[in-house]
Amino acid sequence: IRKSDDGLNYIVNGKKWWISNGGDPRLEILLVLGNTSMNSASEELPRHKRHSIVLIPAKSPGVIITDPMTVYGYDDAPHGHFEVEFQNVKVPVTNILWEEGRGF
């Protein structure tokens, strides 16, 4: 999770497995815990200060809900656990919970 050049948005890239209820049609928001330490001027942050939680609307451009997953051999699609990809998802910096580095 990095800040955009203008500092007004976060850009999220990556993959997440085991999104519970990822296929449920009622899914509206994703809470994503990611590394934001590259946004800090300090390179010696303790491990627990390197992560933040960002709220991402599930229908944002770049959010791709891909494959349903099995749990202990059971297929609980279409509403069960899914893999989600984030490809240059842009969300406002106001979508962070608390502040950078307070994910834990």
Phi, psi and chi 1 to 4 in degrees:
 res  aa     phi    psi   chi1   chi2   chi3   chi4
   1 ILE       -  117.3  -59.9  173.4      -      -
   2 ARG  -127.0  157.3   65.7  176.1  174.0   81.2
   3 LYS   -80.7  147.7  -85.1 -168.8 -180.0  169.2
   4 SER   -70.0  165.8   60.4      -      -      -
   5 ASP   -58.8  -33.7  -67.5  -22.3      -      -
   6 ASP   -84.1   -7.0   60.9   10.4      -      -
   7 GLY    76.5    6.8      -      -      -      -
   8 LEU   -94.0  -15.2  -60.8  175.8      -      -
   9 ASN  -135.9  161.8  -62.8  -69.9      -      -
  10 TYR  -105.1  143.5  -73.9  110.5      -      -
  11 ILE  -111.9  122.8  -51.2  -62.2      -      -
  12 VAL  -112.6  128.0 -178.2      -      -      -
  13 ASN  -133.0  142.8  -74.3  -68.2      -      -
  14 GLY   143.8 -172.5      -      -      -      -
  15 LYS  -129.4  150.4  -82.8 -173.1 -177.7 -179.0
  16 LYS  -137.3  128.0  174.1   69.1  177.1   92.8
  17 TRP   -95.6  163.3  -76.1   13.6      -      -
  18 TRP    61.7   45.4  -55.4  106.7      -      -
  19 ILE   -78.4  107.9  -60.5  -68.3      -      -
  20 SER   -64.1  133.7  -61.5      -      -      -
  21 ASN    59.7   28.6  -61.2  -46.4      -      -
  22 GLY   -61.6  -23.8      -      -      -      -
  23 GLY   -97.9    0.1      -      -      -      -
  24 ASP   -69.2  130.1 -167.2  -54.7      -      -
  25 PRO   -64.2  -14.9   17.7  -25.9      -      -
  26 ARG   -85.0   -5.1  -62.1  170.6  -66.1  175.6
  27 LEU   -61.5  122.5  178.0   67.0      -      -
  28 GLU  -123.7  -26.3  -67.1 -164.2   22.1      -
  29 ILE  -141.6  144.0 -165.2  109.6      -      -
  30 LEU  -117.0  133.5  -61.4  161.5      -      -
  31 LEU   -97.7  115.0  -80.5   76.3      -      -
  32 VAL  -114.1  120.7  176.9      -      -      -
  33 LEU   -93.9  122.7  173.9   70.6      -      -
  34 GLY  -147.1  165.9      -      -      -      -
  35 ASN   -76.3  121.9 -174.7  -22.6      -      -
  36 THR  -118.1   12.4   52.8      -      -      -
  37 SER   -65.3  -22.4   63.6      -      -      -
  38 MET   -69.9  -11.4   72.0  -77.5  -69.2      -
  39 ASN   -86.3   -9.0  -62.5  -37.4      -      -
  40 SER   -93.4  147.5  173.2      -      -      -
  41 ALA   -73.9  -25.3      -      -      -      -
  42 SER   -87.8  125.7  171.3      -      -      -
  43 GLU   -94.4    0.4  -65.9 -166.9   22.8      -
  44 GLU  -113.0   42.0  -63.9 -174.0   23.1      -
  45 LEU   -71.8  141.1  -70.0  172.2      -      -
  46 PRO   -63.1  155.1   -3.2    7.0      -      -
  47 ARG   -54.4  -39.3  -72.3 -176.2 -176.9 -178.4
  48 HIS   -75.3   -6.0   68.9  -75.9      -      -
  49 LYS  -105.2   10.2  -64.2  -82.3 -172.1  178.3
  50 ARG   -97.5   -5.7  -62.7  178.3 -170.4  169.4
  51 HIS  -121.7  149.8  -64.0   81.7      -      -
  52 SER  -138.1  161.9  -56.0      -      -      -
  53 ILE  -111.8  128.6  -61.8  174.5      -      -
  54 VAL  -120.6  138.1  177.5      -      -      -
  55 LEU   -87.9  124.6  -58.4  172.5      -      -
  56 ILE  -123.5  119.6  -60.3  178.7      -      -
  57 PRO   -59.7  133.5  -24.1   34.2      -      -
  58 ALA   -62.2  -24.3      -      -      -      -
  59 LYS   -98.1   16.5  -60.1 -160.1 -179.3   -9.7
  60 SER   -65.8  145.7  -64.2      -      -      -
  61 PRO   -58.5  133.0  -22.2   31.6      -      -
  62 GLY    97.2  -10.2      -      -      -      -
  63 VAL   -87.8  117.8  173.2      -      -      -
  64 ILE  -122.4  110.8  -57.2  163.9      -      -
  65 ILE   -87.4  113.0  -61.8  176.2      -      -
  66 THR   -99.7  -93.9   58.3      -      -      -
  67 ASP  -100.0  133.8  -58.5  -42.1      -      -
  68 PRO   -69.8  149.4   20.5  -25.6      -      -
  69 MET  -118.5  154.1  -55.1 -179.0   81.5      -
  70 THR   -93.5  149.1   58.7      -      -      -
  71 VAL  -120.9  116.4  179.1      -      -      -
  72 TYR    51.6   37.2  -60.8  114.4      -      -
  73 GLY    85.3   -2.7      -      -      -      -
  74 TYR   -99.8  134.5  -66.6   99.3      -      -
  75 ASP   -92.9  111.1  179.9    6.8      -      -
  76 ASP  -107.3   26.4   56.5   -4.0      -      -
  77 ALA   -69.2  153.5      -      -      -      -
  78 PRO   -92.9    0.7   34.1  -35.5      -      -
  79 HIS  -106.2    1.1  -57.8  -66.0      -      -
  80 GLY   -83.1 -137.6      -      -      -      -
  81 HIS   -86.4  137.9  -63.5   77.3      -      -
  82 PHE  -135.0  163.7  -82.0   71.9      -      -
  83 GLU   -97.0  140.0  179.2  179.2  -17.5      -
  84 VAL  -127.5  135.7  176.2      -      -      -
  85 GLU  -108.9  142.6  -69.4 -177.0   37.0      -
  86 PHE  -117.5  114.6  -58.6   96.6      -      -
  87 GLN  -118.8   99.2  -63.6  179.7   -6.1      -
  88 ASN    51.6   45.4  -66.5  -46.3      -      -
  89 VAL   -74.9  127.3  177.9      -      -      -
  90 LYS  -108.4  123.7 -175.8 -169.7  -92.6 -170.3
  91 VAL  -132.7  149.0  -66.6      -      -      -
  92 PRO   -64.4  150.1   -2.3    5.9      -      -
  93 VAL   -61.8  -19.1  -65.9      -      -      -
  94 THR   -71.1   -7.9   55.0      -      -      -
  95 ASN   -84.4    6.3  -78.7   25.3      -      -
  96 ILE   -83.1  144.0 -164.0  164.7      -      -
  97 LEU   -86.3  126.4  -68.5 -175.8      -      -
  98 TRP    63.8  -96.6 -160.6   -1.6      -      -
  99 GLU  -157.8  167.4   61.1 -173.8   30.7      -
 100 GLU   -57.0  139.1  -81.4 -168.7   24.4      -
 101 GLY    83.5    5.1      -      -      -      -
 102 ARG  -111.3   30.6  -63.5  -64.7 -169.4  145.4
 103 GLY   -72.4  -18.5      -      -      -      -
 104 PHE  -116.3      -  -72.6  101.6      -      -
